[in-house]
Amino acid sequence: MFAITDIETTGGNALTDKITEIAIYIHDGIKVVDEYATLINPGRSIPPFVQNLTGITDDMVADAPAFKDVADEIRRFTEAYIFVAHSSQFDYSFIRQEFKSLGYDFARPSICTVSFSRKVMPGYKSYGLSSLCERHNIENISRHRATGDAFATVKLFEMLMSNGGNEIYTSVIKQPVEEIQLPDCIRPEVMSTLPTRAGLFYFLDKNEEILFIGRGSNIRKSIVTFITKTRHKKSFRIREELHDIRFEETGTEVLAAILEYYEWKKYQPRYNSRQTRQPHLHRNYSGSAYIVFKGRNDEEEVFIRLTNGQVTGFTYMSHSSQAGPEDLIIPLPIDTYTTSVVQRAISRKYYKRMVITG
């Protein structure tokens, strides 16, 4: 049995934002057998841009129940079922955080229909819900509302199951993450909201000075490994001083490596090894172009600019953007190390495509 879920929120950070609406459809693998939906009073004002996006206003939630008033119902509707959502980490982290604020743990095996769709239907340019719905003629009666998006996810899930997904869905089930032993000063909810995509992470001390900057293809996994499994003397010292964790998603580890290098040079964290030598540069491409990589989500891409074969800037671009990459470019100083990172990615064909500019 599956609990196909969607939420709306006051923003994108599960630690600081709150749920404003939730919809859950209980599915037996063939059809919906039960459903639950409600607006939720977040206990704070909804930002204007979110109100415009979702149509959920402060007035609409003024008389709605608080999460604590519906928590038992949500627990009952999802207990013993597989949690399903599109980009499920977002929905799961918010619900988990709401339960944590009440002193309860929320742990469910989960399926992300983005990952499931990639397994069943590989090769699409975008796996965003709106893109998949448009491609497969799935009607969404109310976009950016929990009931509309959840029911569209139901239809997508049914389509995937009927096209071979019923034989492979177990391969995309993500089991609940075990609670890990953290330094006393790190709140467990911080870990529950860390993304599983590529990017940078920062370890800070109590004065918000950066102790260490790292990167990984999976930010959460990299941090958990560092905190709980690394046995180097330096790691123990960092854990003794660690007070907070911050992160920045980059979409691709290639950009993470570039930005990590510049952040090292800028902040010179005392526990990062000093870069004492530059790698040998194999010049695989000496022209001018944008090297395009996957973005931080299915709706965008990363553009890294090469000028005469050297890295000179980057930007994130939405598929729907009317601007060109040059209009949005963030310039970077030329450096042998960062150029070598991209040249190596070119030689190994780690990029999506190349846009020649000169």
N, C-alpha and C positions, 0 to 999 in steps of 0.2 A: 504494500500500500504506500501511496505517495501523498505528501502534503505540499501541493503546488502553491507557492506563496509569492506575493509581491507587497512591498510597502512604499509609502511616500514619507518623506522626512523634511525637516527644516533646513537640511544642508547635507554635505557629504562626509562629515567626520562623526563617526559613531561615538567618540569620546565626548564631544561637545554638542552635537545635534540630537534631535529627538524624533520619534516616529509620530506622524500625523494621521496615517491611515494604514490599515492592513487588510488584506484579503487572502483567504486560504480555501483552496478547493481540494477535497480529499478524493483521490483517484485510485481505482483498483487496477490500473494498467490498461483498462479498456474504456472506462467511462467515469464521470464524476458521480460520487455516491453521497457527498455531503459538502456543505460550504459554510463559510463564516466570513463576515466582513464588517468593519466598523471604522468610523473616524475616531481619532484619539486626540485628546487635548494634550499638547506637548508641554504645557506649563510655561510657555514663552511665546513671544511674537514670531510669526512666520515672516521671513524676509520678503520684501516686495517681489524680487525676481523669482522666488520660489512660488509665491502666490500666482504670478503670471504664468509660470510653467505648468503648474498642476491644477490651478483653478481652486485650490483649497485655501480659504481665507481665514483670518482670525475669528471672524464672526461664525463661520461654519463649525469651528471646533470649540467654540466657547462653552457649549453645553454638552460636549462629547465626554465620554469617560476618560480618566487618566489611564496610563498603561497598567498601573497597579490594580485597577478595577477590572481589567479584562485579562490579566496575566493567567489566571487559572483556566479561563476558557481557551486561550492560545496554547497553553501547555497541554490541555486535553486534546485539542485538535491536531497537535503535531506529535504527541507522544507515541513511540513505537512505530512511527512512520518515517520514511525517507524524505528529508526536506529537499524540495526542488524549487529552483528559482533561476531566472535568467541573470547571469553575473551574480551567482548565489552568494559570493563572499560579502557583497554589499548588504544584502538583506539579512543574511545570517549574523554578521557582526553587529548590526544594529539591534536585532532581537536579543542576541546574547548579552549585549551590554545593558539593555533595559532590564533583563532578568538579574544581571549582576548587581545593578543598582538597588534591587530589592532583596539582595542576599541569597539569590538562587543561581544554580548553574543551568545553562541551556546547552545541551550537547546532543546533536542529532547527526546521523550519517546524512550526507547531502549529495545532490547531483546539480551541477551547473549546466544548464541547457546550452550555454555557449560551447563548452567542451564537448557535450554530447552531440551537438550539431556538427562540430568539426569532425567527429568520429564517423558519423553516419553520412555526412555530405561534405567531404573535403573539397578544398579548392576555391571556395567563395572568397570574394574580396572583403566582404564585411559579414560579421555574424551578430551585429546588433539586432535587437528584437524588431525594430521597425523595418530594417532591411530584409530580414527573414520573412516577416509577415507580408511585405510587398512582393517578394519573390515567389512565395507559395500561396498567394491569395488568401491569407488569413486575415479576417476582419478584426480590427481592434476598435471596439465600440467607444472606448474612452481612453485615449493615450495619456500617459502620465497621471493616471488614476489607478489605484491599487486593483480595483475590480477589473477594469479594462485590460491592464497589462497582465494580471494573473490569468485571466481567461484566455488571452492570446497565447500565453505560455502553455496553458492546458492544450490548446489546439496544436501548438508546435510540438509538444511532448507526444501527443497522440500520433501525429504524423511521423515523428522519429521512430516511435515504437512499432508502427505498422510498416516501416521501411527498413526493417532489419535491426532496429535498435533494441527490440525485446530480447535479442540474442547477445547483445554486447553491453547493455546498460550497467551491468555489475562492474565493468572495467572502469567506469567513470565515477563510481561512488567514492566519495571522500569521507573517511571515517573521522569522527570527532577527534580534535587534537587533545592529547593528554595534557593535563596541567603540568607545568615544568617548574623546577625549583629556580626561583629568581632571587637576585639580591633584594633584601628587605625593602629598599627604597623604591623599587620598580613595581608599579601597580600591575596586577595580572591583566586588567582590561587593556592596558597598552599593548600587550602581546597579542591579544585576541583581535586587534584591529590592524595589525601589520599586514601589508599586502603580500601576495605570493608572486608578484611580478618583478621584473628587473628594476634595479635602481641603486641609490646610495643610502647608507645609514650612518648616523652620527651618534656616538656615545658622549654624553655630557656629564660634567661633575656638578656639584651643588651650586657652583657659581656660574653655571651655564657656559663654562669654558669647554671647548671641544677636546675630548681625550683621544678620540680615535675616529677615523673615517674609513668605512669599508664599502664594498659593493658586492652585488651578487645577482644571479639570474632569478633568484627567489629571495626577496628581502627577508621575509619571515624565517625561512629555513637557515639563511646565513647567520642571522642574529641568534636564533636558538642554538645553532651549532657552536657559535663563538662563546655564548654565555654558559652553556651547560656541558659542552663536550671538549672544548679546547683545554689542553693541560699545560700550555706554555706559561713560563713564569710571568711574562708580560700580561697575559690574559687574566691571571689571578690579580695582578695589581690593578688592572682596569676595573675588574668587578668590585674591588674594594672601594673604588672612588666613583663608580657609576651611580648617577642620580636620575638621569632621564635619557630617553631614546627618541630621536627624530629620524625621519626618512624622506626621500624624494624619489618618486617613480620616474623612470626614464623611458620605459617601453622596451628598449634594447640594451643589452649589456655593453654594446660597443659605445653608445653615448655615455653609459654609466662609467666606463673606464676613462673616457675623455674628461668628464666633469670631475671625477674623483681626483684625477691628476691636478687639475687647476685648483680644486679645493685644498689639496695637500699643500700646494705652493702658497696659497693665500693664508691659510690658518696655521700651518705647520704644527699639527697636533703632536704632543710630546710622545705618544705611544705608536705613531706611525713610523715605519722605517724610512729613512731618508733616501730619496732617489739620487744615487751617486753616479749612475752611468746611463747613457741613452742607448736604446736598442739600435742594432744595425737596420737601416731603412732599405727595404726592397721596394723600389719604385715600380708598382704594377700599373699605375695610371698617372700620367703626367699632365693631363689636360685639366679643363675646368668643368665641373659638373656638380649636380646634387646626387648624393648617394642616399637612397630611400630605404628606411627600415620600418618595422612594425612600430606602432605607437603605444601609448599607455592604455589604450582601449581600442575596440574594434572600429571606432569612428574617426581615428586619426592616424597619421604617420609621422615619423621623424625624418627630417631632411638635414643631412650634414653636407655643408658646402666645401667643395675642394676648388681651390684656385691654383692653377698650374701644379696640380697634384698635392697641394698642401691644405690641411684643414684650416678654414678661416671663419667658420660660423656654423650655427645649427638653428633649427626651429621645429616646433610642433605644428602640424597643419591638419585641420579637420577636413574630411572628405567634402564637406559642404562649403568650405571656405571660398569666398569670391576673390580673395587676395592671392597673390603669388608668393612663393617662399622668400623672394628677395625683399618683399614688403614687411616680412615678419622676422627676418633673420636676426639672430643674436650673435654679434661678432665675437670671435675668439682669437687670441694672439697666436701667431704661427709658432709651432713647436715640433721638434723632431719626434718626440714621443707620441703625441696625439695623432700626428700624420701617420706614424707607423701602425697605430691601432687600426685606422681606417684602411690603410693599404693592405694590411693583413686580412681584414674582413673582405676586401675586394678579391684577393687571391683565393680565399676559401669560399667565396660566393655566399657569404652570410647575409647579404643585403637582398631586398625585394626587387629593386630595379635601379637603373642609373639614368638620370636626366642630363644629357650633355648641354652645356651652356657655352662652351668655347674650346 
